[in-house]
């Protein structure tokens, strides 16, 4: 009998021990209360933003800086200017068959100077005219220089300057295109989509691609879909631009009290949170805290300051760790789900409800105490 009491006492001790250590019960992530408490500390590593319909609408209408603004101007640069490395042909005609460039076969004849590259010092050589500066000038300007230089020697000279290889007025297109390489620009200029098309176009669907443009020391990247749909993004390219198509599939991750935890790719140009949650079967009714729908994201500090004026950059690229919270206990919460856009790289976390933690605690106690109680019962039977 005394042995049975001792075993029962041991069971009670085990139960009390578990009850006083419920804070270490295994969990799929922080509770809603812990996230809210963490956002109020002095050195908080994130900013917590409660999403109202107004916040969701502002986030959905946020416009990134167009390429025309990022690069200063949407106007095309001149691609007719001759540069170092270009190959030109100079043709000269005279009004007399006895002129410097006449072949002696007609009253108006001429000669064609063999094609030649523009030298590193920007010059070309024309017989009797000598070295003529070509780099930095248009063919019309070079023509005028040559005619002026020959005016005292040739008979009413007429000059034609033709650029046959426009090596200096090119852009490089590389990455996920059918044919990477350098593309010569037309005299009228080319837009970004034209340059990509000249390289054979993209090798995969546009929603999987981003377009990166490097001009000088500046680089900007936009989704291919945005380039196609927004005319402001289809800027004129400039000589020496580097255009790279990068494979960049979009995905988001879901953790916590949902029917499935997964990382999912999506093809939609605009994916809303209700659609994202539907992809994993929605919230787990037995576990989910309806007030604890959180979206983890890094945002530019300028974006965050629209909601939290005191926000500061947390990373060297000027971004801030942000957690957006949506309360589905609020009757309007599901409207917010329908208007909150999911971005590639988002992490969606659904916190456990308090009841779920209690159930988990009870299950853990039952699993631990049951062998002890069974042992006590066996001991009693043996006596």
C-alpha positions in Angstrom: 0.0 0.0 0.0 2.8 2.4 0.9 4.5 1.6 -2.4 1.3 2.4 -4.4 1.1 5.8 -2.6 4.7 6.6 -3.5 4.0 5.9 -7.1 1.0 8.1 -7.1 3.0 10.9 -5.5 5.6 10.5 -8.2 2.9 10.9 -10.8 1.7 14.1 -9.1 5.2 15.5 -9.0 5.7 14.8 -12.7 2.4 16.6 -13.4 3.4 19.6 -11.4 6.8 19.7 -13.1 5.1 19.8 -16.5 2.7 22.4 -15.4 5.4 24.8 -14.3 7.4 24.3 -17.5 4.6 24.8 -20.0 6.5 27.7 -21.6 8.9 25.2 -23.2 6.2 23.1 -24.9 7.3 22.5 -28.5 5.7 25.0 -30.9 5.7 25.7 -34.6 6.7 29.3 -34.0 6.2 32.3 -31.8 2.7 33.1 -30.5 0.9 36.3 -31.6 1.5 37.7 -28.1 5.3 37.1 -28.4 5.4 38.9 -31.7 3.5 41.9 -30.4 5.6 42.0 -27.3 8.9 41.8 -29.3 7.9 44.8 -31.5 7.7 47.0 -28.4 11.3 46.5 -27.2 13.8 49.2 -27.6 16.1 47.2 -29.9 13.4 45.4 -31.8 14.7 43.6 -34.9 11.5 44.3 -36.8 8.6 46.6 -37.3 5.1 45.3 -36.6 2.3 46.9 -38.8 -1.4 46.1 -38.2 -3.0 45.8 -41.6 -6.2 47.7 -42.1 -8.0 48.1 -45.4 -6.3 51.5 -45.8 -2.8 49.9 -45.3 -3.6 47.1 -47.7 -4.8 49.5 -50.4 -1.7 51.6 -50.0 0.6 48.6 -50.3 -1.3 47.3 -53.4 -1.0 50.6 -55.2 2.7 51.2 -54.4 4.5 52.1 -57.6 8.2 51.3 -57.9 10.4 54.0 -59.5 10.0 53.7 -63.3 13.2 53.1 -65.3 12.7 56.4 -67.1 13.0 58.1 -63.7 15.8 55.8 -62.4 18.0 56.6 -65.4 17.1 60.3 -65.6 15.4 60.6 -69.0 13.2 58.6 -71.3 14.5 60.3 -74.4 16.7 58.4 -76.8 20.3 59.2 -77.2 21.8 59.7 -80.6 23.1 56.4 -82.1 24.2 58.0 -85.3 27.4 59.5 -83.8 30.5 57.8 -85.0 32.7 56.3 -82.3 36.1 54.6 -81.9 36.1 51.2 -83.5 33.3 51.9 -86.0 34.1 51.0 -89.6 33.3 53.6 -92.3 33.5 53.9 -96.0 34.1 57.2 -97.7 32.9 57.8 -101.3 34.0 61.0 -103.2 32.6 62.3 -106.5 33.9 65.2 -108.6 32.3 67.3 -111.3 35.1 66.7 -113.7 36.6 63.6 -115.3 40.0 65.0 -114.8 39.7 65.4 -111.1 41.8 63.9 -108.2 39.3 61.1 -107.7 38.1 60.7 -111.3 38.6 57.5 -113.2 38.7 59.3 -116.5 35.6 57.5 -117.9 32.9 60.1 -117.4 32.3 63.8 -116.8 31.2 63.1 -113.2 33.1 60.3 -111.6 34.6 59.4 -108.3 36.3 56.9 -106.0 35.5 54.9 -103.0 38.0 54.8 -100.1 38.2 51.3 -98.8 36.5 50.7 -95.4 38.6 51.6 -92.4 38.1 51.5 -88.6 38.1 54.7 -86.6 41.4 54.7 -84.8 41.9 55.0 -81.1 42.5 58.7 -81.4 39.2 59.1 -83.2 40.6 59.7 -86.7 40.2 58.4 -90.2 42.5 59.0 -93.2 41.2 60.4 -96.6 43.7 60.9 -99.5 44.6 64.6 -100.1 42.5 65.5 -97.0 44.7 63.8 -94.5 43.6 62.8 -91.1 40.0 63.7 -90.4 38.3 63.5 -86.9 35.4 61.1 -87.0 34.7 60.0 -83.4 32.1 62.1 -81.8 30.7 63.4 -85.1 27.8 62.3 -87.3 28.4 61.1 -90.8 27.1 64.5 -92.1 29.6 66.4 -90.0 32.5 64.2 -91.2 31.3 64.7 -94.8 31.4 68.5 -94.3 35.0 68.3 -92.9 36.2 66.2 -95.9 34.5 68.5 -98.5 36.1 71.5 -96.8 39.6 69.9 -96.8 39.3 69.0 -100.5 37.7 72.2 -101.7 41.0 73.7 -103.0 42.1 70.5 -104.7 39.1 68.6 -106.0 36.6 69.8 -108.5 33.3 70.5 -106.6 33.8 67.4 -104.4 30.7 65.6 -103.1 31.3 63.2 -100.2 29.3 60.4 -98.8 30.3 58.9 -95.4 28.7 55.5 -94.6 29.1 53.6 -91.3 29.1 49.9 -92.2 29.9 48.5 -88.8 28.5 50.4 -85.9 30.7 48.9 -83.2 30.6 51.8 -80.7 26.8 52.3 -80.7 25.9 48.9 -79.4 24.2 47.3 -76.4 25.0 43.9 -75.0 22.0 41.5 -74.4 22.7 38.4 -72.4 21.2 35.9 -70.0 18.0 34.0 -70.8 17.7 35.2 -74.4 17.8 33.1 -77.6 21.0 34.6 -78.8 23.3 36.6 -76.5 25.6 39.2 -78.0 26.1 42.8 -79.0 23.4 44.6 -81.0 24.0 47.7 -83.1 21.6 50.5 -82.5 19.5 52.0 -85.3 19.9 55.6 -86.1 16.5 56.3 -84.7 17.2 54.5 -81.5 15.9 51.3 -80.0 13.7 50.7 -77.0 14.4 48.0 -74.4 11.8 45.5 -75.8 13.2 46.0 -79.3 16.7 45.2 -78.1 15.5 42.0 -76.4 13.5 41.0 -79.5 16.6 41.6 -81.7 18.4 39.1 -79.5 15.8 36.5 -80.3 13.5 37.2 -77.4 13.3 35.4 -74.0 13.9 31.7 -73.8 11.1 31.2 -71.2 7.8 32.6 -70.1 7.9 36.2 -69.0 6.6 35.6 -65.4 9.8 33.7 -64.7 12.1 36.5 -65.8 13.5 39.8 -64.5 15.2 42.4 -66.7 18.4 43.9 -65.4 19.9 47.0 -67.0 23.4 48.3 -66.3 24.3 51.7 -67.4 27.6 53.1 -66.3 27.8 52.4 -62.5 24.0 52.0 -62.1 22.0 48.9 -62.2 18.2 48.5 -62.1 16.0 45.4 -62.2 12.3 45.0 -63.0 10.1 42.0 -63.7 9.7 41.2 -67.3 5.9 41.3 -67.0 6.1 44.9 -65.8 8.3 45.8 -68.7 5.7 44.4 -71.1 2.6 45.9 -69.4 3.9 49.4 -68.4 4.9 51.6 -71.4 7.0 53.8 -69.0 9.4 51.0 -68.5 10.1 50.5 -72.2 12.8 53.2 -72.3 15.3 53.9 -75.1 18.5 52.0 -74.6 21.8 53.9 -74.7 25.2 52.8 -76.2 27.1 50.4 -74.0 24.1 49.4 -71.9 24.2 45.8 -70.7 20.8 44.1 -70.7 20.5 40.8 -68.8 17.5 38.6 -68.6 17.6 36.7 -65.3 15.6 33.7 -64.4 13.8 34.7 -61.2 10.8 32.4 -60.4 8.4 33.9 -57.8 7.7 31.9 -54.6 6.4 32.3 -51.1 6.6 30.2 -48.0 3.9 29.2 -45.5 4.6 28.0 -41.9 2.5 27.5 -38.8 -1.1 26.5 -38.2 -2.1 25.8 -41.8 -3.1 22.6 -43.5 0.3 22.3 -45.1 3.7 24.0 -44.6 5.4 24.5 -47.9 7.3 26.7 -50.3 5.3 27.4 -53.4 6.0 29.0 -56.8 3.3 31.1 -58.4 2.7 32.4 -61.9 0.1 35.0 -61.2 1.3 38.6 -61.8 -0.8 39.6 -58.8 -1.2 37.0 -56.1 -3.4 38.0 -53.1 -3.2 36.5 -49.6 -6.5 34.7 -49.8 -5.3 32.9 -52.9 -1.9 32.1 -51.3 -3.5 30.5 -48.3 -5.9 28.5 -50.5 -2.8 27.0 -52.2 -1.9 25.2 -48.9 -5.5 24.3 -47.9 -6.2 27.3 -45.7 -5.8 27.7 -42.0 -6.0 24.7 -39.6 -9.3 25.2 -37.7 -8.0 23.2 -34.7 -4.8 25.1 -34.3 -4.9 28.5 -36.0 -5.1 31.8 -34.1 -7.4 33.9 -36.3 -5.8 37.1 -34.9 -2.3 35.7 -35.7 -1.9 35.9 -39.5 1.6 37.4 -40.1 3.5 38.2 -43.3 7.3 38.6 -42.9 8.9 40.8 -45.5 11.8 43.2 -46.1 10.7 46.6 -47.3 12.5 49.8 -48.4 12.6 52.2 -45.4 10.8 54.9 -47.4 7.9 52.5 -47.8 7.7 51.7 -44.1 7.8 55.3 -43.1 4.4 55.8 -44.7 3.0 53.8 -41.8 5.7 54.2 -39.1 7.4 57.6 -39.5 10.2 56.7 -37.0 11.3 53.5 -38.9 15.0 53.2 -39.6 16.9 51.1 -42.1 18.1 47.8 -40.6 20.2 46.6 -43.5 22.9 48.1 -45.7 20.6 48.2 -48.7 18.2 50.5 -46.9 15.5 47.9 -46.1 13.6 47.2 -42.9 12.4 43.9 -41.4 8.6 44.2 -41.4 5.9 41.9 -40.0 2.4 42.6 -41.2 -0.4 41.4 -39.0 -4.0 40.6 -40.1 -6.8 40.0 -37.7 -9.4 37.6 -39.1 -11.5 37.9 -36.0 -12.4 41.3 -37.4 -15.3 40.8 -39.9 -13.5 42.9 -42.4 -10.4 40.7 -42.2 -11.3 38.6 -45.1 -11.7 41.6 -47.3 -8.1 42.5 -46.3 -7.0 39.0 -47.4 -8.5 39.7 -50.8 -6.6 43.0 -51.3 -3.2 42.2 -49.6 -0.7 41.3 -52.4 1.8 38.6 -51.8 5.3 39.4 -53.0 8.0 36.9 -54.1 10.0 35.9 -51.0 7.3 36.5 -48.5 7.0 34.3 -45.5 3.4 33.8 -44.3 3.1 32.5 -40.7 0.0 31.5 -38.8 0.3 31.5 -35.1 -1.2 28.7 -32.9 -4.2 29.6 -30.8 -4.0 29.4 -27.0 -6.5 26.4 -27.1 -4.1 24.6 -29.4 -1.3 25.1 -26.9 -3.5 23.8 -24.1 -4.4 20.7 -26.1 -0.7 20.1 -26.9 0.1 20.5 -23.1 -2.7 18.1 -22.1 -1.5 15.6 -24.7 2.1 15.8 -23.4 1.0 15.4 -19.8 -1.1 12.3 -20.7 1.7 10.8 -22.6 4.1 11.3 -19.7 1.9 10.4 -16.7 0.1 7.4 -18.3 3.0 5.0 -17.8 3.4 6.0 -14.2 -0.3 5.5 -13.4 -0.3 2.2 -15.3 2.8 1.1 -13.2 0.9 2.0 -10.0 -2.1 0.0 -11.0 0.0 -3.0 -11.8 1.8 -2.7 -8.4 -1.6 -2.6 -6.6 -2.8 -5.7 -8.5 0.2 -7.6 -7.5 -0.3 -6.9 -3.9 
